[in-house]
Amino acid sequence: MNIIWENLAEIRSLYVDENYRSRGIGRELVEACISEAITLGLFKVFTLTYKKDFFLKLGFKEIDRNMLPEKIWADCFRCSKYPDYCDETAMIIEL
């Protein structure tokens, strides 16, 4: 989890090896991040993901990428898909 501001964090680079999927490991990792965010007094956690359905099951909602702070785009500027071909979905959960 990457803390962006005093009230916002990002879950990034979450990956579970194919040999270990469907065992609840991804869910546990996300829940641990959310628990840590709550402990730190953060109000929102977002992610940019290729696994929209996974995050929907965990209570995240899809949002327009433009709703996210400009600070997160630093990594995106280096991506060959930015800005017109980005295929990641922006999602957020309010705690």
C-alpha positions as CSV (number, residue, x, y, z in Angstrom):
1,M,0.0,0.0,0.0
2,N,1.3,3.4,-0.9
3,I,0.0,6.4,1.1
4,I,-0.7,9.3,-1.3
5,W,-2.1,11.9,1.2
6,E,-3.1,11.9,4.8
7,N,-6.5,10.5,3.8
8,L,-5.8,8.4,0.7
9,A,-3.8,5.3,-0.1
10,E,-3.2,3.2,-3.2
11,I,-3.0,-0.6,-3.5
12,R,-0.5,-1.2,-6.2
13,S,1.5,-4.1,-7.7
14,L,-0.7,-6.7,-6.2
15,Y,-0.1,-10.1,-7.8
16,V,-0.8,-13.7,-6.8
17,D,1.0,-16.4,-8.7
18,E,-1.3,-18.6,-10.9
19,N,-0.4,-21.7,-8.8
20,Y,-1.8,-20.1,-5.7
21,R,-5.0,-18.4,-7.0
22,S,-8.5,-19.1,-5.8
23,R,-7.2,-19.7,-2.2
24,G,-8.2,-16.3,-0.8
25,I,-4.6,-15.0,-0.8
26,G,-5.5,-11.9,-2.9
27,R,-8.5,-11.2,-0.7
28,E,-6.3,-11.5,2.4
29,L,-3.7,-9.1,1.0
30,V,-6.3,-6.5,0.1
31,E,-8.0,-6.8,3.5
32,A,-4.7,-6.4,5.2
33,C,-4.1,-3.1,3.3
34,I,-7.6,-1.9,4.2
35,S,-7.1,-2.8,7.8
36,E,-3.8,-0.9,7.8
37,A,-5.5,2.1,6.2
38,I,-8.1,2.1,8.9
39,T,-5.5,1.9,11.6
40,L,-3.7,4.9,10.0
41,G,-6.9,6.9,9.8
42,L,-7.1,7.0,6.1
43,F,-10.6,7.4,4.5
44,K,-10.1,6.0,1.0
45,V,-8.1,3.4,-0.8
46,F,-7.9,3.2,-4.6
47,T,-6.4,1.0,-7.2
48,L,-5.8,0.9,-10.9
49,T,-6.5,-2.7,-11.9
50,Y,-7.0,-5.3,-14.7
51,K,-9.1,-7.3,-12.3
52,K,-12.2,-5.2,-11.9
53,D,-14.5,-8.1,-10.7
54,F,-12.1,-9.1,-8.0
55,F,-12.1,-5.6,-6.5
56,L,-15.9,-5.2,-6.9
57,K,-16.3,-8.3,-4.7
58,L,-14.3,-6.6,-2.0
59,G,-16.5,-3.5,-2.0
60,F,-14.6,-1.2,-4.4
61,K,-16.5,0.9,-6.9
62,E,-15.4,1.9,-10.4
63,I,-14.6,5.6,-10.8
64,D,-13.4,7.8,-13.6
65,R,-9.6,8.0,-13.5
66,N,-9.8,11.8,-13.7
67,M,-11.2,11.7,-10.2
68,L,-7.8,10.6,-8.8
69,P,-5.2,13.1,-7.8
70,E,-2.6,14.1,-10.4
71,K,0.1,12.9,-8.1
72,I,-0.6,9.3,-9.1
73,W,-0.1,9.9,-12.7
74,A,3.7,10.1,-12.4
75,D,4.0,6.4,-13.1
76,C,1.4,6.6,-15.8
77,F,3.4,9.2,-17.8
78,R,6.1,6.6,-18.5
79,C,3.6,4.0,-19.8
80,S,3.3,3.5,-23.5
81,K,-0.5,3.1,-23.1
82,Y,-0.9,6.6,-21.5
83,P,-3.2,8.4,-21.9
84,D,-5.5,7.2,-24.7
85,Y,-5.0,3.4,-24.4
86,C,-4.9,2.7,-20.7
87,D,-6.8,-0.5,-20.0
88,E,-6.7,-0.4,-16.3
89,T,-9.8,0.3,-14.3
90,A,-9.8,2.9,-11.5
91,M,-11.5,1.7,-8.4
92,I,-12.0,3.1,-4.9
93,I,-13.3,2.1,-1.5
94,E,-14.4,4.5,1.2
95,L,-13.6,3.3,4.7
